[in-house]
């Protein structure tokens, strides 16, 4: 599986994934084809496999599916906030 849409994870993105910080946006894991909300309690992926999306719809359009842990928590996927 070679999912590569989205942008590469920057330093702050990586720190937020490591710290399980809840924030706007979602991250995809290219090796699994799954996307998670920031703050998801799932295992931390390798940084090289991370792809960052502003909204869940973008991740789904790129072929990623929602993490079951995120879906089970009943929290809607973060979406981009309009200014």
The first five atom37 places (N, CA, C, CB, O) and aatype in JSON, in Angstrom:
{
  "aatype": [20, 20, 20, 20, 20, 20, 20, 20, 20, 20, 20, 20, 20, 20, 20, 20, 20, 20, 20, 20, 20, 20, 20, 20, 20, 20, 20, 20, 20, 20, 20, 20, 20, 20, 20, 20, 20, 20, 20, 20, 20, 20, 20, 20, 20, 20, 20, 20, 20, 20, 20, 20, 20, 20, 20, 20, 20, 20, 20, 20, 20, 20, 20, 20, 20, 20, 20, 20, 20, 20, 20, 20, 20, 20, 20, 20, 20, 20, 20, 20, 20, 20, 20],
  "atom_mask": [
    [1, 1, 1, 1, 1],
    [1, 1, 1, 1, 1],
    [1, 1, 1, 1, 1],
    [1, 1, 1, 1, 1],
    [1, 1, 1, 1, 1],
    [1, 1, 1, 1, 1],
    [1, 1, 1, 1, 1],
    [1, 1, 1, 1, 1],
    [1, 1, 1, 1, 1],
    [1, 1, 1, 1, 1],
    [1, 1, 1, 1, 1],
    [1, 1, 1, 1, 1],
    [1, 1, 1, 1, 1],
    [1, 1, 1, 1, 1],
    [1, 1, 1, 1, 1],
    [1, 1, 1, 1, 1],
    [1, 1, 1, 1, 1],
    [1, 1, 1, 1, 1],
    [1, 1, 1, 1, 1],
    [1, 1, 1, 1, 1],
    [1, 1, 1, 1, 1],
    [1, 1, 1, 1, 1],
    [1, 1, 1, 1, 1],
    [1, 1, 1, 1, 1],
    [1, 1, 1, 1, 1],
    [1, 1, 1, 1, 1],
    [1, 1, 1, 1, 1],
    [1, 1, 1, 1, 1],
    [1, 1, 1, 1, 1],
    [1, 1, 1, 1, 1],
    [1, 1, 1, 1, 1],
    [1, 1, 1, 1, 1],
    [1, 1, 1, 1, 1],
    [1, 1, 1, 1, 1],
    [1, 1, 1, 1, 1],
    [1, 1, 1, 1, 1],
    [1, 1, 1, 1, 1],
    [1, 1, 1, 1, 1],
    [1, 1, 1, 1, 1],
    [1, 1, 1, 1, 1],
    [1, 1, 1, 1, 1],
    [1, 1, 1, 1, 1],
    [1, 1, 1, 1, 1],
    [1, 1, 1, 1, 1],
    [1, 1, 1, 1, 1],
    [1, 1, 1, 1, 1],
    [1, 1, 1, 1, 1],
    [1, 1, 1, 1, 1],
    [1, 1, 1, 1, 1],
    [1, 1, 1, 1, 1],
    [1, 1, 1, 1, 1],
    [1, 1, 1, 1, 1],
    [1, 1, 1, 1, 1],
    [1, 1, 1, 1, 1],
    [1, 1, 1, 1, 1],
    [1, 1, 1, 1, 1],
    [1, 1, 1, 1, 1],
    [1, 1, 1, 1, 1],
    [1, 1, 1, 1, 1],
    [1, 1, 1, 1, 1],
    [1, 1, 1, 1, 1],
    [1, 1, 1, 1, 1],
    [1, 1, 1, 1, 1],
    [1, 1, 1, 1, 1],
    [1, 1, 1, 1, 1],
    [1, 1, 1, 1, 1],
    [1, 1, 1, 1, 1],
    [1, 1, 1, 1, 1],
    [1, 1, 1, 1, 1],
    [1, 1, 1, 1, 1],
    [1, 1, 1, 1, 1],
    [1, 1, 1, 1, 1],
    [1, 1, 1, 1, 1],
    [1, 1, 1, 1, 1],
    [1, 1, 1, 1, 1],
    [1, 1, 1, 1, 1],
    [1, 1, 1, 1, 1],
    [1, 1, 1, 1, 1],
    [1, 1, 1, 1, 1],
    [1, 1, 1, 1, 1],
    [1, 1, 1, 1, 1],
    [1, 1, 1, 1, 1],
    [1, 1, 1, 1, 1]
  ],
  "atom_positions": [
    [[0.86, -1.18, 0.0], [0.0, 0.0, 0.0], [0.9, 1.23, 0.0], [-0.97, 0.0, 1.23], [1.74, 1.37, 0.88]],
    [[0.73, 2.1, -0.96], [1.58, 3.29, -1.06], [0.73, 4.55, -1.09], [2.47, 3.22, -2.33], [0.65, 5.23, -2.11]],
    [[0.11, 4.86, 0.02], [-0.7, 6.06, 0.11], [0.21, 7.24, 0.45], [-1.83, 5.9, 1.18], [0.93, 7.2, 1.45]],
    [[0.18, 8.27, -0.37], [1.12, 9.37, -0.15], [0.48, 10.75, -0.19], [2.21, 9.3, -1.16], [1.19, 11.74, -0.06]],
    [[-0.83, 10.85, -0.36], [-1.46, 12.17, -0.36], [-1.31, 12.82, 1.01], [-2.95, 12.07, -0.76], [-0.86, 12.18, 1.96]],
    [[-1.7, 14.09, 1.11], [-1.52, 14.82, 2.36], [-0.12, 15.41, 2.37], [-1.74, 13.89, 3.59], [0.63, 15.28, 1.4]],
    [[0.22, 16.06, 3.46], [1.56, 16.64, 3.53], [2.41, 15.86, 4.52], [1.49, 18.14, 3.93], [1.89, 15.14, 5.38]],
    [[3.71, 16.03, 4.4], [4.62, 15.37, 5.32], [4.48, 15.97, 6.71], [6.08, 15.48, 4.84], [4.11, 17.14, 6.85]],
    [[4.75, 15.2, 7.72], [4.66, 15.65, 9.11], [5.83, 16.58, 9.43], [4.64, 14.45, 10.09], [6.99, 16.22, 9.22]],
    [[5.51, 17.76, 9.93], [6.54, 18.68, 10.4], [6.92, 18.34, 11.83], [6.05, 20.13, 10.3], [6.38, 17.41, 12.42]],
    [[7.85, 19.1, 12.37], [8.3, 18.83, 13.73], [7.17, 18.95, 14.75], [9.42, 19.79, 14.1], [7.06, 18.1, 15.64]],
    [[6.33, 19.99, 14.64], [5.24, 20.15, 15.6], [4.19, 19.04, 15.45], [4.57, 21.53, 15.41], [3.64, 18.56, 16.44]],
    [[3.93, 18.63, 14.21], [3.01, 17.51, 13.99], [3.52, 16.26, 14.7], [2.84, 17.23, 12.47], [2.76, 15.56, 15.37]],
    [[4.8, 15.98, 14.54], [5.39, 14.8, 15.14], [5.31, 14.86, 16.67], [6.84, 14.66, 14.7], [4.97, 13.87, 17.31]],
    [[5.63, 16.02, 17.24], [5.55, 16.18, 18.69], [4.12, 15.98, 19.18], [6.07, 17.56, 19.11], [3.91, 15.41, 20.25]],
    [[3.14, 16.47, 18.42], [1.73, 16.3, 18.8], [1.3, 14.84, 18.75], [0.84, 17.15, 17.9], [0.53, 14.38, 19.59]],
    [[1.8, 14.1, 17.76], [1.47, 12.67, 17.67], [2.12, 11.94, 18.85], [1.95, 12.07, 16.32], [1.47, 11.11, 19.49]],
    [[3.37, 12.22, 19.13], [4.07, 11.57, 20.24], [3.4, 11.86, 21.58], [5.52, 12.02, 20.29], [3.27, 10.98, 22.43]],
    [[2.97, 13.14, 21.77], [2.36, 13.54, 23.03], [0.87, 13.28, 23.11], [2.61, 14.99, 23.26], [0.24, 13.61, 24.11]],
    [[0.29, 12.69, 22.06], [-1.15, 12.41, 22.02], [-1.96, 13.68, 22.27], [-1.52, 11.33, 23.08], [-2.95, 13.67, 23.0]],
    [[-1.53, 14.77, 21.65], [-2.18, 16.08, 21.81], [-3.39, 16.16, 20.89], [-1.18, 17.23, 21.5], [-3.26, 15.97, 19.68]],
    [[-4.57, 16.44, 21.45], [-5.78, 16.6, 20.66], [-5.77, 17.98, 20.02], [-7.06, 16.4, 21.54], [-5.58, 18.99, 20.7]],
    [[-5.96, 18.01, 18.73], [-5.98, 19.28, 17.98], [-6.72, 19.06, 16.67], [-4.53, 19.81, 17.72], [-7.12, 17.94, 16.35]],
    [[-6.91, 20.12, 15.94], [-7.6, 20.03, 14.65], [-6.74, 19.28, 13.64], [-7.94, 21.43, 14.12], [-5.51, 19.32, 13.71]],
    [[-7.39, 18.6, 12.72], [-6.7, 17.84, 11.69], [-6.66, 16.37, 12.03], [-5.3, 18.37, 11.49], [-7.03, 15.96, 13.13]],
    [[-6.2, 15.59, 11.1], [-6.03, 14.15, 11.29], [-4.7, 13.75, 10.69], [-7.22, 13.33, 10.64], [-4.13, 14.47, 9.86]],
    [[-4.19, 12.6, 11.11], [-2.97, 12.1, 10.48], [-3.22, 10.71, 9.93], [-1.8, 12.08, 11.49], [-3.89, 9.88, 10.55]],
    [[-2.68, 10.46, 8.75], [-2.78, 9.16, 8.12], [-1.48, 8.41, 8.29], [-3.13, 9.3, 6.64], [-0.41, 9.0, 8.4]],
    [[-1.58, 7.1, 8.3], [-0.41, 6.24, 8.39], [-0.34, 5.48, 7.06], [-0.49, 5.25, 9.63], [-1.15, 4.6, 6.78]],
    [[0.64, 5.85, 6.25], [0.73, 5.3, 4.89], [0.91, 3.79, 4.87], [1.87, 5.95, 4.15], [0.44, 3.13, 3.95]],
    [[1.58, 3.23, 5.86], [1.84, 1.78, 5.86], [0.58, 0.96, 6.15], [2.9, 1.45, 6.88], [0.52, -0.21, 5.78]],
    [[-0.41, 1.56, 6.8], [-1.63, 0.81, 7.14], [-2.87, 1.3, 6.39], [-1.89, 0.91, 8.62], [-3.85, 0.56, 6.26]],
    [[-2.83, 2.53, 5.89], [-3.99, 3.09, 5.21], [-5.06, 3.57, 6.16], [-4.58, 2.06, 4.29], [-6.22, 3.7, 5.78]],
    [[-4.7, 3.84, 7.4], [-5.64, 4.28, 8.43], [-5.34, 5.72, 8.8], [-5.56, 3.36, 9.69], [-4.18, 6.13, 8.8]],
    [[-6.39, 6.49, 9.13], [-6.16, 7.84, 9.65], [-6.75, 7.95, 11.04], [-6.76, 8.91, 8.71], [-7.76, 7.31, 11.36]],
    [[-6.11, 8.77, 11.87], [-6.51, 8.96, 13.26], [-6.68, 10.44, 13.57], [-5.49, 8.34, 14.21], [-6.09, 11.3, 12.92]],
    [[-7.5, 10.72, 14.57], [-7.57, 12.06, 15.12], [-6.29, 12.29, 15.91], [-8.86, 12.26, 16.01], [-5.73, 11.35, 16.48]],
    [[-5.82, 13.53, 15.96], [-4.72, 13.84, 16.86], [-5.24, 13.57, 18.27], [-4.21, 15.33, 16.69], [-6.37, 13.95, 18.59]],
    [[-4.44, 12.94, 19.1], [-4.85, 12.58, 20.45], [-5.32, 11.14, 20.56], [-5.94, 13.49, 20.91], [-5.67, 10.69, 21.65]],
    [[-5.32, 10.41, 19.46], [-5.74, 9.0, 19.48], [-4.79, 8.18, 20.35], [-5.8, 8.43, 18.04], [-3.58, 8.37, 20.28]],
    [[-5.33, 7.27, 21.17], [-4.48, 6.46, 22.04], [-3.79, 5.28, 21.34], [-5.3, 5.94, 23.17], [-3.14, 4.48, 22.01]],
    [[-3.93, 5.16, 20.03], [-3.33, 4.03, 19.32], [-1.8, 4.09, 19.35], [-3.82, 3.99, 17.89], [-1.21, 5.1, 19.74]],
    [[-1.19, 3.01, 18.94], [0.28, 2.94, 18.89], [0.84, 4.05, 18.01], [0.74, 1.57, 18.37], [0.24, 4.41, 17.0]],
    [[1.97, 4.58, 18.39], [2.61, 5.65, 17.63], [3.23, 5.07, 16.37], [3.68, 6.37, 18.48], [4.03, 4.13, 16.43]],
    [[2.87, 5.63, 15.2], [3.44, 5.14, 13.94], [4.86, 5.66, 13.74], [2.56, 5.54, 12.76], [5.31, 6.55, 14.46]],
    [[5.54, 5.12, 12.77], [6.84, 5.66, 12.38], [6.63, 7.01, 11.72], [7.6, 4.68, 11.44], [5.68, 7.18, 10.95]],
    [[7.5, 7.95, 12.01], [7.35, 9.3, 11.44], [7.36, 9.28, 9.92], [8.47, 10.2, 11.95], [6.63, 10.06, 9.29]],
    [[8.16, 8.41, 9.31], [8.25, 8.38, 7.85], [6.93, 7.96, 7.21], [9.36, 7.42, 7.42], [6.72, 8.23, 6.02]],
    [[6.04, 7.32, 7.96], [4.75, 6.88, 7.42], [3.62, 7.87, 7.65], [4.38, 5.56, 8.03], [2.51, 7.65, 7.17]],
    [[3.88, 8.97, 8.36], [2.84, 9.94, 8.68], [2.51, 10.86, 7.51], [3.26, 10.77, 9.86], [3.4, 11.33, 6.8]],
    [[1.23, 11.1, 7.31], [0.73, 12.08, 6.35], [-0.3, 12.92, 7.09], [0.11, 11.39, 5.05], [-1.14, 12.37, 7.8]],
    [[-0.25, 14.23, 6.94], [-1.11, 15.14, 7.69], [-2.2, 15.68, 6.77], [-0.28, 16.3, 8.31], [-1.93, 16.1, 5.64]],
    [[-3.43, 15.67, 7.27], [-4.58, 16.17, 6.53], [-5.33, 17.19, 7.39], [-5.53, 15.01, 6.11], [-5.39, 17.04, 8.62]],
    [[-5.89, 18.22, 6.77], [-6.65, 19.23, 7.5], [-8.01, 18.7, 7.93], [-6.83, 20.48, 6.63], [-8.57, 19.16, 8.92]],
    [[-8.54, 17.74, 7.2], [-9.88, 17.23, 7.5], [-9.98, 15.75, 7.17], [-10.95, 18.02, 6.73], [-9.26, 15.24, 6.31]],
    [[-10.87, 15.06, 7.85], [-11.08, 13.64, 7.64], [-11.51, 13.34, 6.2], [-12.13, 13.1, 8.61], [-11.13, 12.32, 5.64]],
    [[-12.28, 14.23, 5.62], [-12.74, 14.03, 4.24], [-11.56, 13.95, 3.27], [-13.68, 15.17, 3.83], [-11.6, 13.19, 2.31]],
    [[-10.53, 14.74, 3.52], [-9.34, 14.7, 2.66], [-8.63, 13.35, 2.78], [-8.38, 15.85, 3.01], [-8.18, 12.79, 1.79]],
    [[-8.52, 12.85, 3.99], [-7.88, 11.56, 4.21], [-8.67, 10.44, 3.53], [-7.73, 11.27, 5.73], [-8.1, 9.55, 2.9]],
    [[-9.98, 10.49, 3.66], [-10.83, 9.47, 3.03], [-10.75, 9.54, 1.51], [-12.28, 9.62, 3.48], [-10.73, 8.51, 0.84]],
    [[-10.69, 10.76, 0.97], [-10.56, 10.93, -0.48], [-9.22, 10.37, -0.98], [-10.7, 12.41, -0.86], [-9.11, 9.96, -2.13]],
    [[-8.21, 10.37, -0.12], [-6.9, 9.84, -0.47], [-6.82, 8.32, -0.28], [-5.81, 10.52, 0.36], [-5.79, 7.72, -0.56]],
    [[-7.91, 7.71, 0.2], [-7.95, 6.26, 0.33], [-7.73, 5.72, 1.73], [-6.96, 5.68, -0.54], [-7.66, 4.5, 1.91]],
    [[-7.63, 6.58, 2.72], [-7.45, 6.14, 4.11], [-8.81, 5.83, 4.73], [-6.7, 7.21, 4.94], [-9.82, 6.4, 4.33]],
    [[-8.84, 4.94, 5.71], [-10.07, 4.68, 6.45], [-9.88, 5.11, 7.9], [-10.47, 3.17, 6.37], [-8.75, 5.19, 8.39]],
    [[-10.97, 5.39, 8.56], [-10.91, 5.89, 9.93], [-10.47, 4.81, 10.92], [-12.27, 6.44, 10.34], [-10.85, 3.64, 10.78]],
    [[-9.68, 5.2, 11.88], [-9.23, 4.31, 12.95], [-10.44, 3.82, 13.75], [-8.21, 5.03, 13.88], [-11.33, 4.61, 14.06]],
    [[-10.47, 2.57, 14.08], [-11.59, 2.03, 14.85], [-11.59, 2.56, 16.28], [-11.55, 0.5, 14.87], [-12.66, 2.72, 16.88]],
    [[-10.43, 2.82, 16.83], [-10.38, 3.39, 18.18], [-11.0, 4.78, 18.2], [-8.93, 3.44, 18.71], [-11.76, 5.12, 19.1]],
    [[-10.67, 5.58, 17.2], [-11.22, 6.94, 17.13], [-12.74, 6.88, 16.94], [-10.57, 7.74, 15.96], [-13.48, 7.64, 17.57]],
    [[-13.2, 5.98, 16.09], [-14.63, 5.84, 15.83], [-15.36, 5.35, 17.07], [-14.87, 4.88, 14.65], [-16.47, 5.8, 17.35]],
    [[-14.76, 4.43, 17.83], [-15.38, 3.88, 19.03], [-15.55, 4.93, 20.12], [-14.56, 2.73, 19.57], [-16.51, 4.88, 20.89]],
    [[-14.62, 5.88, 20.17], [-14.72, 6.92, 21.2], [-15.92, 7.82, 20.97], [-13.44, 7.75, 21.23], [-16.31, 8.58, 21.86]],
    [[-16.52, 7.74, 19.79], [-17.71, 8.53, 19.51], [-17.43, 10.0, 19.28], [-18.66, 8.39, 20.62], [-18.34, 10.82, 19.25]],
    [[-16.18, 10.32, 19.12], [-15.8, 11.71, 18.88], [-15.71, 11.91, 17.38], [-14.45, 12.07, 19.58], [-15.02, 11.16, 16.7]],
    [[-16.4, 12.91, 16.85], [-16.32, 13.11, 15.42], [-14.91, 13.49, 15.0], [-17.3, 14.18, 14.97], [-14.2, 14.16, 15.76]],
    [[-14.5, 13.08, 13.81], [-13.18, 13.44, 13.31], [-13.08, 14.97, 13.21], [-12.92, 12.77, 11.93], [-14.03, 15.64, 12.81]],
    [[-11.93, 15.48, 13.59], [-11.7, 16.92, 13.5], [-11.79, 17.35, 12.06], [-10.32, 17.31, 14.1], [-11.39, 16.63, 11.15]],
    [[-12.32, 18.52, 11.86], [-12.37, 19.09, 10.52], [-11.72, 20.45, 10.57], [-13.82, 19.19, 10.0], [-11.56, 21.06, 11.63]],
    [[-11.36, 20.92, 9.41], [-10.7, 22.22, 9.33], [-11.67, 23.31, 9.79], [-10.2, 22.5, 7.89], [-12.82, 23.34, 9.36]],
    [[-11.2, 24.2, 10.63], [-12.03, 25.29, 11.15], [-11.86, 26.49, 10.24], [-11.64, 25.64, 12.62], [-10.75, 26.94, 9.98]],
    [[-12.97, 27.01, 9.77], [-12.92, 28.2, 8.9], [-12.71, 29.44, 9.76], [-14.22, 28.32, 8.04], [-13.35, 29.59, 10.8]],
    [[-11.81, 30.35, 9.32], [-11.58, 31.56, 10.11], [-12.74, 32.52, 10.07], [-10.36, 32.26, 9.63], [-12.69, 33.58, 10.69]]
  ]
}
